[in-house]
Amino acid sequence: MASSKEDGLSTDELRKRLFQTFKDKGVLDSLKVQLRNQLIQELKHPLAGQEPVPRLIPARSEPHLVSACNSIVADHLRFSGYEYTLSVFYPESGLWFLINLLTQLLQHHAHSLRQDADTQTMGSSGYGESLGMMD
């Protein structure tokens, strides 16, 4: 028999207790894993005879705004240390091309600066030596 205290539980209190009980016993985690696995299987192998659901791509009326938002998200992911998520986000957002291009430009610029510094250093010593030979 239920005690009078349990009879007086509101639906919200009952829901919270039930949730906590399932969580404590591991039922919720088990359900989440099963649901996640089933969802992955459905996405990988849709039922025979059914076509996969096409991915909706939103219209990009303002590409600069979208690029700016994607850059902000990428900065947040990089700053937070979410490297795997960032590696997935780059190609999906279209930033992968830009990141590769900027990386190559930076490497080229750094290489050019090193060459300029080497040329200036070698040029001044070579100039002094050549003047000494003229004497």
ROFI-937538 format. One record per atom (N, C-alpha, C): atom name; x, z, y. Coordinates in steps of 0.02 Angstrom, whole numbers. Layout:
# ROFI-937538
(atom 'CA',(X,Z,Y)) ...
# end
This chain:
# ROFI-937538
(atom 'N',(42,0,-59)) (atom 'CA',(0,0,0)) (atom 'C',(44,0,62)) (atom 'N',(22,-34,111)) (atom 'CA',(60,-39,173)) (atom 'C',(45,21,217)) (atom 'N',(96,44,251)) (atom 'CA',(85,102,295)) (atom 'C',(49,77,358)) (atom 'N',(22,125,395)) (atom 'CA',(-15,107,455)) (atom 'C',(31,78,508)) (atom 'N',(96,97,507)) (atom 'CA',(144,71,555)) (atom 'C',(154,-4,544)) (atom 'N',(159,-25,480)) (atom 'CA',(169,-96,465)) (atom 'C',(107,-136,481)) (atom 'N',(47,-106,474)) (atom 'CA',(-14,-141,490)) (atom 'C',(-19,-156,565)) (atom 'N',(14,-116,606)) (atom 'CA',(10,-124,678)) (atom 'C',(62,-172,706)) (atom 'N',(101,-209,664)) (atom 'CA',(151,-255,689)) (atom 'C',(118,-316,722)) (atom 'N',(145,-334,778)) (atom 'CA',(120,-395,810)) (atom 'C',(150,-455,773)) (atom 'N',(123,-512,785)) (atom 'CA',(150,-573,753)) (atom 'C',(222,-585,774)) (atom 'N',(238,-570,836)) (atom 'CA',(306,-580,860)) (atom 'C',(355,-532,824)) (atom 'N',(335,-469,817)) (atom 'CA',(377,-420,782)) (atom 'C',(385,-439,709)) (atom 'N',(332,-462,677)) (atom 'CA',(335,-483,608)) (atom 'C',(381,-543,599)) (atom 'N',(375,-590,646)) (atom 'CA',(419,-649,644)) (atom 'C',(492,-629,651)) (atom 'N',(507,-584,698)) (atom 'CA',(576,-562,708)) (atom 'C',(604,-526,647)) (atom 'N',(563,-484,616)) (atom 'CA',(585,-448,555)) (atom 'C',(597,-496,497)) (atom 'N',(551,-543,490)) (atom 'CA',(558,-592,437)) (atom 'C',(621,-635,447)) (atom 'N',(632,-655,509)) (atom 'CA',(692,-694,526)) (atom 'C',(755,-654,510)) (atom 'N',(756,-591,530)) (atom 'CA',(815,-549,519)) (atom 'C',(826,-538,444)) (atom 'N',(773,-528,406)) (atom 'CA',(779,-518,334)) (atom 'C',(808,-581,301)) (atom 'N',(782,-640,319)) (atom 'CA',(808,-702,292)) (atom 'C',(881,-713,312)) (atom 'N',(896,-694,373)) (atom 'CA',(965,-702,397)) (atom 'C',(1012,-655,359)) (atom 'N',(992,-593,351)) (atom 'CA',(1034,-544,315)) (atom 'C',(1045,-563,242)) (atom 'N',(996,-593,211)) (atom 'CA',(1002,-611,139)) (atom 'C',(1034,-679,129)) (atom 'N',(1050,-715,184)) (atom 'CA',(1083,-780,178)) (atom 'C',(1036,-838,166)) (atom 'N',(971,-825,169)) (atom 'CA',(923,-878,157)) (atom 'C',(926,-931,212)) (atom 'N',(934,-909,275)) (atom 'CA',(936,-957,330)) (atom 'C',(997,-1002,326)) (atom 'N',(1055,-974,311)) (atom 'CA',(1115,-1015,304)) (atom 'C',(1107,-1066,248)) (atom 'N',(1078,-1044,193)) (atom 'CA',(1068,-1089,137)) (atom 'C',(1021,-1146,156)) (atom 'N',(968,-1131,191)) (atom 'CA',(921,-1182,212)) (atom 'C',(953,-1231,261)) (atom 'N',(994,-1205,306)) (atom 'CA',(1029,-1248,354)) (atom 'C',(1075,-1297,318)) (atom 'N',(1112,-1271,269)) (atom 'CA',(1158,-1314,232)) (atom 'C',(1120,-1367,194)) (atom 'N',(1066,-1348,161)) (atom 'CA',(1026,-1397,123)) (atom 'C',(997,-1450,169)) (atom 'N',(971,-1429,226)) (atom 'CA',(941,-1476,273)) (atom 'C',(994,-1523,301)) (atom 'N',(1052,-1496,319)) (atom 'CA',(1107,-1538,345)) (atom 'C',(1129,-1589,293)) (atom 'N',(1138,-1567,231)) (atom 'CA',(1159,-1613,178)) (atom 'C',(1108,-1668,165)) (atom 'N',(1045,-1648,165)) (atom 'CA',(992,-1697,154)) (atom 'C',(989,-1748,211)) (atom 'N',(997,-1724,272)) (atom 'CA',(997,-1768,330)) (atom 'C',(1055,-1817,327)) (atom 'N',(1114,-1794,308)) (atom 'CA',(1172,-1838,302)) (atom 'C',(1160,-1890,248)) (atom 'N',(1133,-1869,192)) (atom 'CA',(1119,-1917,138)) (atom 'C',(1068,-1969,159)) (atom 'N',(1017,-1949,196)) (atom 'CA',(967,-1996,220)) (atom 'C',(997,-2046,269)) (atom 'N',(1042,-2022,311)) (atom 'CA',(1073,-2067,359)) (atom 'C',(1121,-2115,325)) (atom 'N',(1156,-2091,274)) (atom 'CA',(1203,-2135,238)) (atom 'C',(1167,-2184,193)) (atom 'N',(1115,-2161,159)) (atom 'CA',(1080,-2202,110)) (atom 'C',(1005,-2197,121)) (atom 'N',(977,-2239,165)) (atom 'CA',(905,-2236,176)) (atom 'C',(868,-2257,112)) (atom 'N',(806,-2237,107)) (atom 'CA',(766,-2254,49)) (atom 'C',(764,-2329,38)) (atom 'N',(762,-2349,-25)) (atom 'CA',(761,-2421,-41)) (atom 'C',(700,-2453,-10)) (atom 'N',(709,-2512,17)) (atom 'CA',(654,-2548,46)) (atom 'C',(641,-2531,119)) (atom 'N',(671,-2478,142)) (atom 'CA',(662,-2460,212)) (atom 'C',(725,-2479,251)) (atom 'N',(714,-2506,309)) (atom 'CA',(771,-2522,351)) (atom 'C',(793,-2460,389)) (atom 'N',(858,-2454,401)) (atom 'CA',(881,-2396,439)) (atom 'C',(852,-2397,510)) (atom 'N',(841,-2338,535)) (atom 'CA',(813,-2332,602)) (atom 'C',(866,-2354,652)) (atom 'N',(850,-2402,695)) (atom 'CA',(900,-2424,744)) (atom 'C',(915,-2370,795)) (atom 'N',(977,-2368,816)) (atom 'CA',(998,-2319,866)) (atom 'C',(978,-2346,934)) (atom 'N',(942,-2305,971)) (atom 'CA',(920,-2325,1037)) (atom 'C',(978,-2317,1086)) (atom 'N',(991,-2369,1124)) (atom 'CA',(1043,-2367,1174)) (atom 'C',(1008,-2369,1242)) (atom 'N',(1018,-2317,1282)) (atom 'CA',(983,-2316,1346)) (atom 'C',(1009,-2371,1392)) (atom 'N',(964,-2395,1434)) (atom 'CA',(983,-2445,1483)) (atom 'C',(1031,-2412,1533)) (atom 'N',(1083,-2448,1548)) (atom 'CA',(1133,-2421,1594)) (atom 'C',(1126,-2455,1662)) (atom 'N',(1081,-2428,1701)) (atom 'CA',(1069,-2459,1765)) (atom 'C',(1125,-2443,1814)) (atom 'N',(1158,-2386,1805)) (atom 'CA',(1212,-2367,1850)) (atom 'C',(1273,-2350,1808)) (atom 'N',(1314,-2399,1790)) (atom 'CA',(1370,-2387,1746)) (atom 'C',(1422,-2339,1775)) (atom 'N',(1429,-2338,1840)) (atom 'CA',(1478,-2293,1871)) (atom 'C',(1457,-2220,1862)) (atom 'N',(1392,-2208,1869)) (atom 'CA',(1367,-2140,1859)) (atom 'C',(1376,-2118,1787)) (atom 'N',(1362,-2163,1739)) (atom 'CA',(1370,-2147,1668)) (atom 'C',(1443,-2134,1653)) (atom 'N',(1488,-2176,1679)) (atom 'CA',(1560,-2166,1668)) (atom 'C',(1583,-2100,1697)) (atom 'N',(1559,-2083,1756)) (atom 'CA',(1578,-2020,1787)) (atom 'C',(1555,-1961,1745)) (atom 'N',(1493,-1964,1720)) (atom 'CA',(1467,-1911,1678)) (atom 'C',(1506,-1905,1613)) (atom 'N',(1522,-1963,1583)) (atom 'CA',(1561,-1962,1521)) (atom 'C',(1630,-1933,1533)) (atom 'N',(1659,-1948,1590)) (atom 'CA',(1725,-1920,1607)) (atom 'C',(1723,-1844,1615)) (atom 'N',(1670,-1820,1645)) (atom 'CA',(1661,-1748,1654)) (atom 'C',(1654,-1714,1586)) (atom 'N',(1614,-1744,1542)) (atom 'CA',(1605,-1716,1475)) (atom 'C',(1672,-1716,1437)) (atom 'N',(1709,-1772,1442)) (atom 'CA',(1773,-1777,1408)) (atom 'C',(1822,-1724,1435)) (atom 'N',(1823,-1714,1500)) (atom 'CA',(1867,-1662,1529)) (atom 'C',(1848,-1593,1503)) (atom 'N',(1784,-1580,1499)) (atom 'CA',(1762,-1515,1473)) (atom 'C',(1783,-1506,1400)) (atom 'N',(1774,-1557,1359)) (atom 'CA',(1793,-1553,1289)) (atom 'C',(1868,-1542,1282)) (atom 'N',(1908,-1579,1322)) (atom 'CA',(1981,-1572,1320)) (atom 'C',(2001,-1501,1343)) (atom 'N',(1972,-1477,1397)) (atom 'CA',(1989,-1412,1424)) (atom 'C',(1970,-1356,1376)) (atom 'N',(1914,-1366,1339)) (atom 'CA',(1891,-1315,1292)) (atom 'C',(1925,-1318,1225)) (atom 'N',(1966,-1369,1214)) (atom 'CA',(2003,-1375,1151)) (atom 'C',(1964,-1405,1094)) (atom 'N',(1910,-1441,1109)) (atom 'CA',(1870,-1472,1058)) (atom 'C',(1898,-1541,1040)) (atom 'N',(1956,-1542,1009)) (atom 'CA',(1992,-1605,997)) (atom 'C',(1953,-1651,950)) (atom 'N',(1923,-1625,897)) (atom 'CA',(1886,-1668,851)) (atom 'C',(1826,-1699,887)) (atom 'N',(1788,-1657,922)) (atom 'CA',(1730,-1682,959)) (atom 'C',(1751,-1734,1010)) (atom 'N',(1807,-1722,1042)) (atom 'CA',(1833,-1769,1091)) (atom 'C',(1852,-1835,1058)) (atom 'N',(1881,-1832,999)) (atom 'CA',(1901,-1893,964)) (atom 'C',(1840,-1934,943)) (atom 'N',(1783,-1901,933)) (atom 'CA',(1722,-1937,917)) (atom 'C',(1689,-1962,981)) (atom 'N',(1693,-1922,1034)) (atom 'CA',(1660,-1939,1097)) (atom 'C',(1691,-1999,1131)) (atom 'N',(1758,-2004,1130)) (atom 'CA',(1791,-2059,1164)) (atom 'C',(1764,-2127,1144)) (atom 'N',(1765,-2144,1079)) (atom 'CA',(1741,-2211,1061)) (atom 'C',(1666,-2221,1073)) (atom 'N',(1627,-2168,1063)) (atom 'CA',(1554,-2175,1072)) (atom 'C',(1535,-2183,1145)) (atom 'N',(1574,-2155,1190)) (atom 'CA',(1558,-2158,1261)) (atom 'C',(1588,-2218,1295)) (atom 'N',(1632,-2254,1261)) (atom 'CA',(1665,-2311,1292)) (atom 'C',(1727,-2291,1331)) (atom 'N',(1744,-2228,1329)) (atom 'CA',(1804,-2205,1365)) (atom 'C',(1868,-2221,1327)) (atom 'N',(1863,-2237,1263)) (atom 'CA',(1922,-2248,1222)) (atom 'C',(1966,-2303,1253)) (atom 'N',(1934,-2358,1274)) (atom 'CA',(1971,-2413,1305)) (atom 'C',(2005,-2390,1368)) (atom 'N',(1969,-2353,1410)) (atom 'CA',(1997,-2330,1473)) (atom 'C',(2055,-2281,1462)) (atom 'N',(2047,-2236,1414)) (atom 'CA',(2100,-2187,1400)) (atom 'C',(2163,-2223,1376)) (atom 'N',(2155,-2271,1330)) (atom 'CA',(2213,-2309,1306)) (atom 'C',(2246,-2347,1363)) (atom 'N',(2206,-2379,1405)) (atom 'CA',(2233,-2417,1461)) (atom 'C',(2271,-2372,1509)) (atom 'N',(2241,-2316,1527)) (atom 'CA',(2274,-2269,1573)) (atom 'C',(2338,-2240,1543)) (atom 'N',(2337,-2224,1478)) (atom 'CA',(2396,-2198,1445)) (atom 'C',(2452,-2249,1447)) (atom 'N',(2436,-2312,1433)) (atom 'CA',(2487,-2364,1434)) (atom 'C',(2513,-2375,1505)) (atom 'N',(2469,-2372,1555)) (atom 'CA',(2492,-2380,1624)) (atom 'C',(2538,-2322,1644)) (atom 'N',(2520,-2262,1625)) (atom 'CA',(2562,-2204,1641)) (atom 'C',(2630,-2209,1607)) (atom 'N',(2631,-2230,1544)) (atom 'CA',(2694,-2238,1509)) (atom 'C',(2737,-2292,1542)) (atom 'N',(2706,-2347,1562)) (atom 'CA',(2742,-2401,1595)) (atom 'C',(2770,-2377,1662)) (atom 'N',(2729,-2340,1699)) (atom 'CA',(2751,-2314,1764)) (atom 'C',(2809,-2265,1756)) (atom 'N',(2804,-2220,1707)) (atom 'CA',(2858,-2172,1695)) (atom 'C',(2922,-2208,1674)) (atom 'N',(2915,-2259,1633)) (atom 'CA',(2973,-2299,1611)) (atom 'C',(3005,-2334,1671)) (atom 'N',(2964,-2361,1716)) (atom 'CA',(2989,-2395,1776)) (atom 'C',(3025,-2346,1821)) (atom 'N',(2998,-2285,1828)) (atom 'CA',(3031,-2235,1869)) (atom 'C',(3099,-2216,1841)) (atom 'N',(3104,-2210,1775)) (atom 'CA',(3168,-2194,1744)) (atom 'C',(3218,-2250,1756)) (atom 'N',(3195,-2312,1749)) (atom 'CA',(3240,-2368,1761)) (atom 'C',(3263,-2371,1833)) (atom 'N',(3218,-2357,1880)) (atom 'CA',(3236,-2357,1951)) (atom 'C',(3288,-2302,1964)) (atom 'N',(3277,-2243,1935)) (atom 'CA',(3324,-2188,1945)) (atom 'C',(3392,-2206,1916)) (atom 'N',(3393,-2236,1857)) (atom 'CA',(3456,-2256,1826)) (atom 'C',(3491,-2309,1868)) (atom 'N',(3453,-2357,1894)) (atom 'CA',(3482,-2410,1934)) (atom 'C',(3512,-2382,1998)) (atom 'N',(3477,-2335,2030)) (atom 'CA',(3503,-2305,2091)) (atom 'C',(3566,-2265,2078)) (atom 'N',(3567,-2228,2023)) (atom 'CA',(3626,-2187,2006)) (atom 'C',(3685,-2232,1990)) (atom 'N',(3674,-2283,1949)) (atom 'CA',(3728,-2328,1930)) (atom 'C',(3751,-2369,1990)) (atom 'N',(3704,-2388,2033)) (atom 'CA',(3722,-2429,2090)) (atom 'C',(3768,-2393,2139)) (atom 'N',(3757,-2329,2151)) (atom 'CA',(3798,-2293,2199)) (atom 'C',(3868,-2281,2172)) (atom 'N',(3874,-2265,2107)) (atom 'CA',(3941,-2254,2080)) (atom 'C',(3978,-2319,2074)) (atom 'N',(3943,-2371,2055)) (atom 'CA',(3975,-2436,2050)) (atom 'C',(3997,-2462,2118)) (atom 'N',(3959,-2446,2169)) (atom 'CA',(3975,-2467,2237)) (atom 'C',(4038,-2433,2260)) (atom 'N',(4045,-2368,2247)) (atom 'CA',(4105,-2331,2267)) (atom 'C',(4166,-2357,2231)) (atom 'N',(4159,-2372,2167)) (atom 'CA',(4215,-2398,2129)) (atom 'C',(4236,-2466,2154)) (atom 'N',(4187,-2507,2172)) (atom 'CA',(4205,-2574,2194)) (atom 'C',(4240,-2570,2262)) (atom 'N',(4225,-2523,2305)) (atom 'CA',(4259,-2516,2369)) (atom 'C',(4331,-2494,2358)) (atom 'N',(4341,-2450,2309)) (atom 'CA',(4408,-2427,2294)) (atom 'C',(4453,-2482,2268)) (atom 'N',(4425,-2529,2235)) (atom 'CA',(4464,-2584,2208)) (atom 'C',(4484,-2633,2263)) (atom 'N',(4448,-2633,2319)) (atom 'CA',(4464,-2679,2373)) (atom 'C',(4526,-2658,2411)) (atom 'N',(4544,-2595,2410)) (atom 'CA',(4602,-2570,2446)) (atom 'C',(4665,-2599,2424)) 
# end
